[in-house]
Amino acid sequence: MIKIRLCFSKSGPLRYIGHLDFLKVFQKTIRRAGLPAVYSQGFNPHMQLSFALPLPLGMTSFFDYADITLEQEMPGDEIVSLLNAHAPEGLILCRAWEFTGPGAAALATAADYIFNYSDEKSINAILGQGSIVIPKKTKSGIKDTDVRPDIFDISLTNGNTIMRLAAGSGRFLNPLIVAKLITGNEISPASIIRHDLYTQDENKGLISLNETPVF
């Protein structure tokens, strides 16, 4: 058995289906492509496929990640070609490579989000605050939470705001919350793009999951 990391983009009509339905779409694409996917044992076997981080409904992703286990080795280019030949509109495979070690879901630490807004003053006001306490939904209910530690950076590029926020199983900050703090208004998920996902390197810096080692 071999573990393969897939890099893909999700856009168009697919961004308006929920995570579980998207999982079914991805599984169907894999079956149609004829990939030798590994299934779990037991009464109700399921494909060994997992995503790095669910995407909020309505949002587009440029570089997203999923892990799949195959029964045998296959060249990454062949995997990408087969999947793209059978993928529905809005799902484009960019890259596939063999990996060892933790899955993408365990690695994900941060995410970049982009939306069209260019008020440097409001961005600097956010970054200049030592704490930002807001009501936030937690496992134990709504609690006042300081979200400032989960805002790693906010910058401007070509008239767009780029937010680098905590995004993983341990810490997650909803980009809609930060976009509202910046603009003062509710922002539609459809106006935000999740550009990439990151993990910590050995120096505790952040690197794209697309840069994780190839084996």
Z-matrix of the N, CA and C atoms (Angstrom, degrees):
N
C 1 1.465
C 2 1.527 1 109.81
N 3 1.319 2 116.03 1 148.99
C 4 1.449 3 121.56 2 -176.38
C 5 1.530 4 109.41 3 -137.81
N 6 1.335 5 115.89 4 137.94
C 7 1.457 6 120.20 5 179.85
C 8 1.533 7 109.42 6 -96.21
N 9 1.333 8 115.25 7 131.03
C 10 1.458 9 122.08 8 -177.42
C 11 1.531 10 109.21 9 -121.24
N 12 1.329 11 116.01 10 131.44
C 13 1.473 12 120.96 11 172.76
C 14 1.520 13 108.79 12 -97.89
N 15 1.315 14 116.19 13 130.91
C 16 1.454 15 123.22 14 -179.65
C 17 1.515 16 109.78 15 -109.84
N 18 1.319 17 116.58 16 133.42
C 19 1.461 18 122.26 17 172.86
C 20 1.525 19 106.92 18 -108.82
N 21 1.338 20 116.55 19 130.33
C 22 1.463 21 119.88 20 -175.69
C 23 1.529 22 110.33 21 -148.31
N 24 1.319 23 115.50 22 166.99
C 25 1.459 24 121.28 23 172.47
C 26 1.526 25 108.75 24 -117.72
N 27 1.332 26 114.75 25 150.09
C 28 1.467 27 121.68 26 -179.70
C 29 1.523 28 107.89 27 -128.82
N 30 1.330 29 116.46 28 121.96
C 31 1.462 30 119.75 29 -177.17
C 32 1.528 31 109.14 30 -153.35
N 33 1.331 32 115.10 31 -170.17
C 34 1.468 33 120.06 32 176.82
C 35 1.510 34 112.82 33 58.96
N 36 1.336 35 117.41 34 -142.89
C 37 1.473 36 120.43 35 -175.55
C 38 1.522 37 113.57 36 -64.49
N 39 1.342 38 117.77 37 -24.68
C 40 1.467 39 119.89 38 -177.75
C 41 1.524 40 112.69 39 -66.41
N 42 1.331 41 117.39 40 -23.59
C 43 1.473 42 117.72 41 -178.02
C 44 1.528 43 112.08 42 -70.26
N 45 1.322 44 116.59 43 -12.32
C 46 1.463 45 119.96 44 -178.99
C 47 1.531 46 112.77 45 -99.32
N 48 1.329 47 117.52 46 12.78
C 49 1.460 48 119.56 47 172.86
C 50 1.529 49 108.41 48 -110.90
N 51 1.310 50 116.58 49 149.08
C 52 1.458 51 122.03 50 -176.95
C 53 1.519 52 112.84 51 -70.87
N 54 1.318 53 115.02 52 171.79
C 55 1.462 54 120.96 53 -174.65
C 56 1.531 55 112.42 54 -61.28
N 57 1.315 56 118.18 55 -44.29
C 58 1.466 57 120.64 56 -177.88
C 59 1.525 58 111.54 57 -66.86
N 60 1.332 59 116.58 58 -37.50
C 61 1.459 60 119.64 59 177.53
C 62 1.531 61 110.21 60 -69.24
N 63 1.333 62 116.53 61 -36.59
C 64 1.468 63 119.31 62 177.60
C 65 1.528 64 110.52 63 -66.12
N 66 1.322 65 116.56 64 -36.74
C 67 1.469 66 120.40 65 175.71
C 68 1.526 67 110.23 66 -58.06
N 69 1.332 68 117.01 67 -43.06
C 70 1.464 69 120.94 68 179.51
C 71 1.527 70 110.79 69 -65.35
N 72 1.338 71 116.84 70 -39.24
C 73 1.465 72 120.65 71 177.60
C 74 1.525 73 110.37 72 -61.90
N 75 1.324 74 115.83 73 -43.75
C 76 1.470 75 120.67 74 -179.10
C 77 1.530 76 110.01 75 -65.19
N 78 1.323 77 116.89 76 -43.83
C 79 1.463 78 120.58 77 178.63
C 80 1.532 79 111.13 78 -60.96
N 81 1.326 80 116.57 79 -42.22
C 82 1.465 81 120.49 80 179.10
C 83 1.523 82 110.59 81 -63.73
N 84 1.337 83 117.45 82 -39.12
C 85 1.460 84 121.08 83 177.95
C 86 1.528 85 110.70 84 -62.52
N 87 1.321 86 116.38 85 -42.19
C 88 1.468 87 121.33 86 179.27
C 89 1.528 88 110.98 87 -63.59
N 90 1.330 89 116.43 88 -42.51
C 91 1.466 90 119.67 89 179.37
C 92 1.530 91 110.96 90 -65.96
N 93 1.322 92 116.95 91 -42.94
C 94 1.466 93 120.41 92 179.75
C 95 1.530 94 111.26 93 -64.72
N 96 1.344 95 115.66 94 -32.83
C 97 1.459 96 119.97 95 179.47
C 98 1.521 97 112.03 96 -74.60
N 99 1.328 98 117.05 97 -13.04
C 100 1.457 99 121.49 98 178.23
C 101 1.513 100 114.33 99 75.92
N 102 1.334 101 117.39 100 22.64
C 103 1.457 102 119.44 101 178.67
C 104 1.537 103 109.68 102 -70.42
N 105 1.332 104 117.96 103 141.54
C 106 1.478 105 121.07 104 -178.11
C 107 1.530 106 111.60 105 -80.19
N 108 1.327 107 115.65 106 67.78
C 109 1.461 108 121.07 107 -177.23
C 110 1.518 109 111.37 108 -69.34
N 111 1.322 110 115.65 109 145.31
C 112 1.462 111 122.25 110 176.16
C 113 1.531 112 108.80 111 -89.17
N 114 1.340 113 115.57 112 138.91
C 115 1.467 114 121.80 113 178.57
C 116 1.527 115 109.51 114 -114.06
N 117 1.314 116 115.36 115 151.66
C 118 1.458 117 120.36 116 176.76
C 119 1.523 118 109.90 117 -68.25
N 120 1.328 119 115.98 118 160.43
C 121 1.458 120 121.66 119 177.60
C 122 1.531 121 109.05 120 -90.34
N 123 1.307 122 115.83 121 166.48
C 124 1.461 123 119.32 122 174.38
C 125 1.515 124 112.84 123 114.56
N 126 1.331 125 114.26 124 -168.06
C 127 1.465 126 122.24 125 -172.35
C 128 1.518 127 112.36 126 -69.37
N 129 1.345 128 116.42 127 -34.21
C 130 1.463 129 120.58 128 -177.17
C 131 1.536 130 109.40 129 -129.49
N 132 1.330 131 117.37 130 76.23
C 133 1.465 132 120.21 131 -175.61
C 134 1.526 133 112.56 132 -63.28
N 135 1.330 134 116.15 133 141.07
C 136 1.460 135 120.03 134 177.52
C 137 1.527 136 109.54 135 -133.77
N 138 1.321 137 115.61 136 153.48
C 139 1.452 138 122.31 137 -177.90
C 140 1.530 139 109.80 138 -64.44
N 141 1.323 140 116.59 139 136.11
C 142 1.458 141 121.15 140 178.61
C 143 1.530 142 108.99 141 -80.80
N 144 1.322 143 113.54 142 81.78
C 145 1.464 144 123.67 143 -178.02
C 146 1.514 145 108.49 144 -135.71
N 147 1.318 146 117.42 145 130.73
C 148 1.464 147 120.80 146 179.15
C 149 1.516 148 109.89 147 -142.91
N 150 1.337 149 115.93 148 151.59
C 151 1.460 150 122.17 149 -179.24
C 152 1.520 151 110.73 150 -104.53
N 153 1.327 152 115.13 151 152.20
C 154 1.464 153 119.77 152 179.79
C 155 1.518 154 111.28 153 -64.94
N 156 1.334 155 117.06 154 -45.59
C 157 1.460 156 121.21 155 -175.56
C 158 1.521 157 109.02 156 -160.42
N 159 1.342 158 118.79 157 124.63
C 160 1.463 159 120.03 158 177.97
C 161 1.528 160 111.07 159 -57.48
N 162 1.313 161 115.78 160 146.03
C 163 1.461 162 121.68 161 -179.88
C 164 1.526 163 109.26 162 -99.23
N 165 1.344 164 117.87 163 130.84
C 166 1.471 165 119.23 164 178.37
C 167 1.525 166 111.68 165 -56.29
N 168 1.306 167 116.37 166 144.33
C 169 1.457 168 122.50 167 -178.05
C 170 1.528 169 110.21 168 -57.56
N 171 1.318 170 116.80 169 129.03
C 172 1.453 171 122.20 170 178.19
C 173 1.513 172 114.69 171 95.46
N 174 1.325 173 116.97 172 -12.13
C 175 1.463 174 121.17 173 -175.75
C 176 1.529 175 110.81 174 -91.35
N 177 1.327 176 115.62 175 146.72
C 178 1.456 177 123.03 176 175.78
C 179 1.524 178 109.50 177 -95.78
N 180 1.335 179 116.86 178 147.59
C 181 1.466 180 120.22 179 173.01
C 182 1.522 181 109.30 180 -124.62
N 183 1.327 182 116.58 181 139.88
C 184 1.464 183 122.05 182 177.06
C 185 1.531 184 111.24 183 -90.92
N 186 1.337 185 115.98 184 -51.40
C 187 1.466 186 121.36 185 179.62
C 188 1.521 187 107.72 186 -123.85
N 189 1.314 188 115.06 187 101.58
C 190 1.457 189 122.24 188 179.72
C 191 1.524 190 107.42 189 -118.62
N 192 1.347 191 116.56 190 166.87
C 193 1.466 192 118.68 191 -170.58
C 194 1.523 193 111.62 192 -140.32
N 195 1.334 194 114.15 193 144.24
C 196 1.465 195 121.59 194 174.16
C 197 1.515 196 108.17 195 -142.39
N 198 1.319 197 116.44 196 151.29
C 199 1.469 198 122.58 197 177.21
C 200 1.515 199 109.00 198 -114.76
N 201 1.334 200 115.78 199 136.63
C 202 1.454 201 121.32 200 177.38
C 203 1.523 202 108.58 201 -135.53
N 204 1.319 203 116.24 202 146.99
C 205 1.460 204 121.70 203 175.33
C 206 1.515 205 109.05 204 -104.29
N 207 1.351 206 115.91 205 128.45
C 208 1.461 207 121.89 206 179.16
C 209 1.524 208 109.97 207 -110.99
N 210 1.321 209 115.30 208 155.77
C 211 1.457 210 120.07 209 -179.32
C 212 1.524 211 112.29 210 -75.35
N 213 1.323 212 117.35 211 -21.10
C 214 1.461 213 120.83 212 -177.30
C 215 1.526 214 110.48 213 -149.91
N 216 1.317 215 116.10 214 162.70
C 217 1.454 216 121.20 215 179.76
C 218 1.527 217 110.94 216 -68.02
N 219 1.335 218 114.81 217 144.85
C 220 1.460 219 122.09 218 174.07
C 221 1.516 220 108.00 219 -145.25
N 222 1.337 221 118.54 220 143.23
C 223 1.464 222 120.12 221 175.94
C 224 1.528 223 110.57 222 -62.39
N 225 1.337 224 116.08 223 141.05
C 226 1.456 225 120.17 224 -179.32
C 227 1.517 226 112.71 225 -58.18
N 228 1.329 227 117.35 226 -40.91
C 229 1.466 228 120.79 227 -179.27
C 230 1.521 229 111.51 228 -62.57
N 231 1.334 230 116.69 229 -36.56
C 232 1.458 231 120.22 230 179.07
C 233 1.529 232 110.94 231 -68.43
N 234 1.335 233 116.90 232 -40.63
C 235 1.465 234 120.89 233 177.44
C 236 1.520 235 110.44 234 -59.78
N 237 1.325 236 116.23 235 -47.68
C 238 1.467 237 121.01 236 -179.64
C 239 1.528 238 110.83 237 -61.05
N 240 1.320 239 116.52 238 -45.42
C 241 1.461 240 120.82 239 -178.53
C 242 1.525 241 111.91 240 -62.75
N 243 1.332 242 116.91 241 -44.37
C 244 1.466 243 120.58 242 -179.81
C 245 1.527 244 111.47 243 -64.67
N 246 1.326 245 116.65 244 -43.92
C 247 1.463 246 119.54 245 -178.94
C 248 1.524 247 111.56 246 -66.41
N 249 1.324 248 117.81 247 -43.00
C 250 1.466 249 120.20 248 -179.80
C 251 1.516 250 112.26 249 -65.53
N 252 1.326 251 116.37 250 -28.77
C 253 1.464 252 120.03 251 179.04
C 254 1.529 253 111.94 252 -70.11
N 255 1.327 254 116.97 253 -19.97
C 256 1.471 255 120.85 254 -176.37
C 257 1.531 256 112.89 255 -120.71
N 258 1.324 257 117.56 256 2.41
C 259 1.464 258 121.07 257 -177.09
C 260 1.527 259 111.02 258 -78.64
N 261 1.325 260 117.15 259 147.10
C 262 1.469 261 120.36 260 176.34
C 263 1.526 262 110.62 261 -76.24
N 264 1.308 263 115.77 262 169.63
C 265 1.466 264 121.23 263 177.41
C 266 1.530 265 110.09 264 -57.62
N 267 1.317 266 115.98 265 131.27
C 268 1.464 267 120.77 266 177.85
C 269 1.514 268 114.15 267 101.84
N 270 1.337 269 118.03 268 -12.36
C 271 1.465 270 121.78 269 177.26
C 272 1.528 271 108.66 270 -112.74
N 273 1.327 272 116.58 271 116.05
C 274 1.460 273 121.51 272 179.90
C 275 1.519 274 108.47 273 -127.65
N 276 1.336 275 116.76 274 122.21
C 277 1.460 276 122.03 275 176.08
C 278 1.524 277 108.70 276 -82.84
N 279 1.333 278 116.00 277 132.89
C 280 1.457 279 121.71 278 -177.56
C 281 1.526 280 112.19 279 -103.50
N 282 1.328 281 116.00 280 -36.05
C 283 1.463 282 119.53 281 -171.93
C 284 1.522 283 109.45 282 -163.38
N 285 1.350 284 116.42 283 152.99
C 286 1.464 285 122.12 284 174.65
C 287 1.514 286 108.08 285 -144.06
N 288 1.348 287 115.96 286 134.56
C 289 1.462 288 118.72 287 -179.98
C 290 1.525 289 110.55 288 -151.32
N 291 1.325 290 114.66 289 152.37
C 292 1.459 291 121.40 290 178.95
C 293 1.525 292 109.51 291 -74.75
N 294 1.342 293 115.71 292 143.81
C 295 1.456 294 119.10 293 177.43
C 296 1.522 295 109.94 294 -143.78
N 297 1.314 296 115.21 295 160.88
C 298 1.458 297 122.03 296 170.02
C 299 1.520 298 107.70 297 -127.01
N 300 1.306 299 116.86 298 167.70
C 301 1.458 300 119.56 299 178.35
C 302 1.519 301 112.11 300 91.34
N 303 1.345 302 116.80 301 -159.19
C 304 1.464 303 121.44 302 -174.11
C 305 1.524 304 112.62 303 -61.97
N 306 1.326 305 115.49 304 152.06
C 307 1.453 306 121.32 305 175.26
C 308 1.514 307 111.60 306 -74.44
N 309 1.330 308 115.77 307 166.96
C 310 1.459 309 121.15 308 -178.18
C 311 1.526 310 112.12 309 -60.49
N 312 1.337 311 117.43 310 -35.78
C 313 1.459 312 120.95 311 -179.61
C 314 1.526 313 111.58 312 -63.98
N 315 1.331 314 116.58 313 -36.11
C 316 1.467 315 120.67 314 179.06
C 317 1.521 316 111.06 315 -76.33
N 318 1.325 317 117.39 316 -27.98
C 319 1.466 318 121.04 317 -177.21
C 320 1.523 319 113.14 318 -80.39
N 321 1.329 320 117.40 319 -33.80
C 322 1.469 321 121.13 320 -172.08
C 323 1.519 322 111.61 321 -56.97
N 324 1.327 323 115.17 322 127.04
C 325 1.464 324 122.06 323 -177.47
C 326 1.524 325 111.93 324 -125.26
N 327 1.333 326 116.91 325 -34.42
C 328 1.459 327 121.56 326 -175.80
C 329 1.520 328 109.93 327 -147.16
N 330 1.329 329 115.61 328 163.15
C 331 1.459 330 121.45 329 177.76
C 332 1.519 331 109.42 330 -142.98
N 333 1.323 332 115.10 331 147.69
C 334 1.458 333 121.85 332 171.64
C 335 1.521 334 109.30 333 -99.16
N 336 1.333 335 115.93 334 132.92
C 337 1.460 336 122.48 335 176.60
C 338 1.528 337 108.47 336 -123.58
N 339 1.322 338 116.37 337 140.04
C 340 1.458 339 121.77 338 -177.61
C 341 1.520 340 109.55 339 -123.81
N 342 1.354 341 116.74 340 135.40
C 343 1.455 342 119.89 341 169.56
C 344 1.523 343 109.01 342 -148.01
N 345 1.325 344 115.73 343 159.56
C 346 1.455 345 122.11 344 -173.33
C 347 1.535 346 110.95 345 -80.04
N 348 1.332 347 115.17 346 98.78
C 349 1.471 348 121.83 347 179.12
C 350 1.515 349 106.57 348 -164.01
N 351 1.329 350 116.96 349 142.78
C 352 1.470 351 117.94 350 -172.72
C 353 1.530 352 112.97 351 -145.65
N 354 1.331 353 116.31 352 51.20
C 355 1.456 354 121.09 353 177.02
C 356 1.528 355 109.10 354 -104.09
N 357 1.327 356 116.12 355 97.26
C 358 1.461 357 120.60 356 -175.99
C 359 1.529 358 111.79 357 -64.36
N 360 1.328 359 116.31 358 -33.32
C 361 1.462 360 120.36 359 -178.53
C 362 1.527 361 111.46 360 -62.57
N 363 1.320 362 116.80 361 -44.18
C 364 1.469 363 119.81 362 -178.96
C 365 1.525 364 110.78 363 -68.82
N 366 1.330 365 117.03 364 -35.02
C 367 1.465 366 120.68 365 177.34
C 368 1.523 367 110.69 366 -65.02
N 369 1.318 368 116.74 367 -46.03
C 370 1.468 369 120.85 368 179.29
C 371 1.522 370 111.14 369 -63.15
N 372 1.338 371 116.36 370 -33.02
C 373 1.466 372 119.81 371 178.55
C 374 1.526 373 110.78 372 -65.04
N 375 1.327 374 116.80 373 -39.93
C 376 1.468 375 120.91 374 177.46
C 377 1.520 376 110.42 375 -65.87
N 378 1.339 377 116.56 376 -48.82
C 379 1.463 378 120.90 377 -176.03
C 380 1.529 379 111.82 378 -67.10
N 381 1.323 380 116.62 379 -24.39
C 382 1.458 381 120.12 380 -178.68
C 383 1.515 382 114.57 381 -81.88
N 384 1.318 383 117.80 382 -6.89
C 385 1.458 384 121.03 383 -178.83
C 386 1.523 385 110.84 384 -85.75
N 387 1.313 386 116.15 385 135.97
C 388 1.458 387 120.89 386 178.17
C 389 1.511 388 112.80 387 -75.29
N 390 1.326 389 116.43 388 -28.77
C 391 1.467 390 120.94 389 177.18
C 392 1.521 391 108.53 390 -148.42
N 393 1.319 392 115.00 391 150.08
C 394 1.462 393 121.81 392 176.84
C 395 1.529 394 106.32 393 -135.16
N 396 1.307 395 116.47 394 99.52
C 397 1.455 396 121.81 395 -175.82
C 398 1.525 397 109.68 396 -97.08
N 399 1.319 398 115.97 397 122.22
C 400 1.460 399 121.45 398 179.63
C 401 1.524 400 109.05 399 -137.83
N 402 1.338 401 118.72 400 158.83
C 403 1.465 402 120.74 401 172.61
C 404 1.529 403 108.75 402 -68.13
N 405 1.317 404 117.02 403 127.69
C 406 1.457 405 121.12 404 -177.87
C 407 1.518 406 109.84 405 -134.97
N 408 1.329 407 115.13 406 138.99
C 409 1.463 408 120.21 407 179.36
C 410 1.516 409 109.49 408 -73.99
N 411 1.330 410 116.74 409 126.27
C 412 1.459 411 122.59 410 176.97
C 413 1.529 412 108.51 411 -124.11
N 414 1.327 413 116.16 412 177.75
C 415 1.466 414 120.25 413 -179.99
C 416 1.522 415 111.46 414 -63.53
N 417 1.329 416 116.07 415 -25.50
C 418 1.464 417 119.59 416 -178.83
C 419 1.529 418 112.29 417 -101.95
N 420 1.318 419 117.84 418 13.46
C 421 1.457 420 121.41 419 178.10
C 422 1.521 421 112.52 420 116.59
N 423 1.334 422 116.42 421 -169.65
C 424 1.463 423 122.15 422 179.59
C 425 1.527 424 109.22 423 -80.33
N 426 1.339 425 115.85 424 125.25
C 427 1.458 426 120.60 425 179.72
C 428 1.521 427 110.35 426 -136.05
N 429 1.339 428 116.04 427 146.88
C 430 1.459 429 120.21 428 172.06
C 431 1.528 430 108.41 429 -67.30
N 432 1.326 431 116.49 430 123.35
C 433 1.460 432 121.78 431 -173.21
C 434 1.518 433 110.65 432 -133.38
N 435 1.321 434 116.41 433 137.95
C 436 1.460 435 121.13 434 174.50
C 437 1.526 436 108.14 435 -83.15
N 438 1.347 437 116.52 436 109.74
C 439 1.464 438 120.61 437 -177.06
C 440 1.533 439 112.50 438 -95.16
N 441 1.347 440 116.85 439 -1.80
C 442 1.465 441 118.75 440 -177.38
C 443 1.536 442 112.74 441 -58.73
N 444 1.361 443 120.11 442 -39.47
C 445 1.468 444 118.91 443 178.78
C 446 1.531 445 113.78 444 -63.35
N 447 1.332 446 117.06 445 -18.58
C 448 1.459 447 120.67 446 -179.07
C 449 1.526 448 112.73 447 -92.21
N 450 1.332 449 116.50 448 -0.41
C 451 1.466 450 121.09 449 173.60
C 452 1.525 451 106.79 450 -99.23
N 453 1.318 452 117.17 451 100.54
C 454 1.465 453 121.22 452 -175.71
C 455 1.522 454 111.75 453 -78.27
N 456 1.338 455 116.51 454 -36.61
C 457 1.457 456 119.89 455 -179.82
C 458 1.526 457 109.27 456 -169.01
N 459 1.341 458 115.58 457 153.02
C 460 1.466 459 122.48 458 170.82
C 461 1.523 460 105.86 459 -138.73
N 462 1.323 461 116.47 460 131.21
C 463 1.459 462 119.76 461 -178.38
C 464 1.522 463 110.37 462 -142.16
N 465 1.339 464 115.61 463 169.02
C 466 1.457 465 122.61 464 177.77
C 467 1.522 466 109.70 465 -114.14
N 468 1.323 467 116.54 466 134.74
C 469 1.461 468 121.62 467 175.34
C 470 1.525 469 108.99 468 -145.04
N 471 1.332 470 116.28 469 119.17
C 472 1.467 471 122.29 470 176.37
C 473 1.528 472 112.80 471 51.85
N 474 1.330 473 115.84 472 43.47
C 475 1.456 474 120.38 473 177.71
C 476 1.509 475 115.24 474 79.71
N 477 1.326 476 117.38 475 4.42
C 478 1.465 477 121.85 476 178.59
C 479 1.523 478 110.92 477 -112.52
N 480 1.318 479 115.68 478 147.17
C 481 1.461 480 121.60 479 173.82
C 482 1.529 481 108.68 480 -93.31
N 483 1.329 482 115.80 481 131.34
C 484 1.464 483 121.46 482 177.20
C 485 1.521 484 108.01 483 -115.00
N 486 1.327 485 116.24 484 121.10
C 487 1.461 486 122.15 485 -179.88
C 488 1.523 487 109.19 486 -109.85
N 489 1.316 488 116.83 487 125.60
C 490 1.470 489 120.61 488 173.09
C 491 1.525 490 107.12 489 -105.92
N 492 1.329 491 115.25 490 112.96
C 493 1.458 492 121.51 491 -171.07
C 494 1.518 493 111.01 492 -126.35
N 495 1.327 494 115.57 493 157.38
C 496 1.464 495 120.69 494 174.46
C 497 1.523 496 109.12 495 -60.45
N 498 1.334 497 115.51 496 133.14
C 499 1.468 498 119.82 497 -177.81
C 500 1.517 499 108.49 498 -154.19
N 501 1.316 500 116.37 499 100.46
C 502 1.451 501 120.32 500 179.44
C 503 1.513 502 109.73 501 -175.51
N 504 1.314 503 115.58 502 -176.52
C 505 1.462 504 120.10 503 -178.17
C 506 1.525 505 112.00 504 -69.12
N 507 1.334 506 117.42 505 -28.61
C 508 1.458 507 120.50 506 -178.76
C 509 1.513 508 113.58 507 -86.66
N 510 1.332 509 116.37 508 -43.21
C 511 1.466 510 122.09 509 -179.16
C 512 1.517 511 108.72 510 -134.90
N 513 1.332 512 115.75 511 132.61
C 514 1.458 513 119.81 512 179.12
C 515 1.519 514 108.99 513 -146.65
N 516 1.337 515 115.66 514 130.52
C 517 1.460 516 120.78 515 176.48
C 518 1.524 517 108.03 516 -119.91
N 519 1.322 518 116.03 517 121.25
C 520 1.455 519 122.14 518 -179.01
C 521 1.530 520 110.06 519 -63.46
N 522 1.335 521 118.40 520 123.29
C 523 1.469 522 119.80 521 -178.94
C 524 1.524 523 113.32 522 -63.10
N 525 1.341 524 117.94 523 -24.82
C 526 1.456 525 120.61 524 178.83
C 527 1.529 526 110.99 525 -65.18
N 528 1.343 527 116.32 526 -32.59
C 529 1.471 528 120.60 527 177.84
C 530 1.518 529 110.12 528 -65.25
N 531 1.322 530 117.18 529 -46.64
C 532 1.462 531 121.07 530 -177.44
C 533 1.525 532 110.78 531 -70.48
N 534 1.337 533 117.12 532 -38.89
C 535 1.465 534 120.11 533 177.58
C 536 1.525 535 110.66 534 -60.59
N 537 1.327 536 117.22 535 -37.64
C 538 1.469 537 120.30 536 177.72
C 539 1.521 538 111.02 537 -69.27
N 540 1.338 539 117.43 538 -38.20
C 541 1.458 540 120.48 539 177.00
C 542 1.529 541 110.74 540 -61.59
N 543 1.333 542 116.67 541 -37.65
C 544 1.461 543 121.35 542 -177.69
C 545 1.525 544 111.42 543 -74.18
N 546 1.326 545 116.59 544 -46.51
C 547 1.468 546 120.84 545 -172.59
C 548 1.523 547 113.84 546 -92.54
N 549 1.334 548 116.46 547 -22.52
C 550 1.454 549 119.97 548 -175.07
C 551 1.516 550 112.91 549 82.19
N 552 1.333 551 117.00 550 4.17
C 553 1.463 552 121.45 551 -177.49
C 554 1.523 553 110.71 552 -132.45
N 555 1.343 554 115.00 553 159.00
C 556 1.458 555 119.85 554 172.67
C 557 1.528 556 108.96 555 -67.79
N 558 1.327 557 116.87 556 136.18
C 559 1.455 558 122.21 557 -179.92
C 560 1.518 559 109.36 558 -114.66
N 561 1.322 560 116.92 559 134.32
C 562 1.462 561 121.17 560 178.51
C 563 1.527 562 110.08 561 -73.02
N 564 1.337 563 117.67 562 138.64
C 565 1.473 564 119.52 563 175.48
C 566 1.534 565 112.25 564 -57.07
N 567 1.329 566 116.71 565 -29.01
C 568 1.465 567 120.52 566 -178.77
C 569 1.520 568 112.54 567 -66.54
N 570 1.332 569 117.23 568 -17.15
C 571 1.466 570 120.47 569 -179.31
C 572 1.523 571 112.25 570 -93.48
N 573 1.338 572 117.14 571 0.91
C 574 1.466 573 121.74 572 -177.57
C 575 1.531 574 109.75 573 -115.09
N 576 1.317 575 116.29 574 138.73
C 577 1.463 576 122.66 575 175.64
C 578 1.526 577 108.83 576 -113.46
N 579 1.307 578 116.76 577 128.43
C 580 1.469 579 119.14 578 170.30
C 581 1.524 580 106.86 579 -85.84
N 582 1.326 581 114.82 580 110.46
C 583 1.466 582 119.28 581 -169.79
C 584 1.520 583 113.02 582 -80.27
N 585 1.348 584 117.55 583 -42.10
C 586 1.466 585 119.61 584 -176.94
C 587 1.521 586 109.60 585 -163.07
N 588 1.334 587 115.36 586 165.32
C 589 1.463 588 123.24 587 176.32
C 590 1.517 589 109.17 588 -119.09
N 591 1.330 590 115.81 589 148.53
C 592 1.462 591 121.46 590 -173.40
C 593 1.524 592 111.32 591 -130.14
N 594 1.328 593 113.71 592 156.36
C 595 1.458 594 121.48 593 173.01
C 596 1.521 595 108.56 594 -132.23
N 597 1.321 596 116.86 595 165.60
C 598 1.468 597 120.65 596 178.70
C 599 1.525 598 109.92 597 -80.89
N 600 1.348 599 115.85 598 138.37
C 601 1.454 600 119.54 599 172.63
C 602 1.526 601 109.69 600 -90.80
N 603 1.323 602 116.91 601 -173.49
C 604 1.466 603 119.92 602 -176.08
C 605 1.520 604 113.02 603 -66.76
N 606 1.332 605 117.23 604 -18.22
C 607 1.467 606 121.28 605 178.51
C 608 1.526 607 112.03 606 -98.46
N 609 1.340 608 116.31 607 11.07
C 610 1.460 609 124.24 608 -179.78
C 611 1.522 610 112.78 609 65.76
N 612 1.344 611 114.91 610 21.20
C 613 1.452 612 119.87 611 167.96
C 614 1.517 613 109.33 612 -87.34
N 615 1.322 614 117.62 613 178.91
C 616 1.451 615 121.26 614 -179.55
C 617 1.523 616 110.63 615 -109.51
N 618 1.335 617 116.34 616 132.26
C 619 1.455 618 121.84 617 174.35
C 620 1.526 619 108.82 618 -128.58
N 621 1.318 620 115.92 619 149.85
C 622 1.451 621 121.09 620 178.26
C 623 1.527 622 110.47 621 -62.14
N 624 1.330 623 116.58 622 146.26
C 625 1.465 624 119.59 623 173.43
C 626 1.525 625 110.77 624 -61.81
N 627 1.320 626 116.66 625 -20.15
C 628 1.456 627 120.99 626 176.28
C 629 1.524 628 112.15 627 -70.85
N 630 1.331 629 116.64 628 -13.34
C 631 1.449 630 121.57 629 -179.77
C 632 1.519 631 112.86 630 -104.57
N 633 1.325 632 117.46 631 5.26
C 634 1.460 633 119.70 632 177.44
C 635 1.525 634 108.79 633 -66.11
N 636 1.331 635 117.58 634 151.12
C 637 1.469 636 121.27 635 -169.74
C 638 1.529 637 113.67 636 -57.56
N 639 1.327 638 114.34 637 144.52
C 640 1.453 639 122.17 638 173.78
C 641 1.518 640 107.85 639 -98.84
N 642 1.331 641 118.72 640 132.08
C 643 1.457 642 122.67 641 -178.66
C 644 1.517 643 109.78 642 -117.64
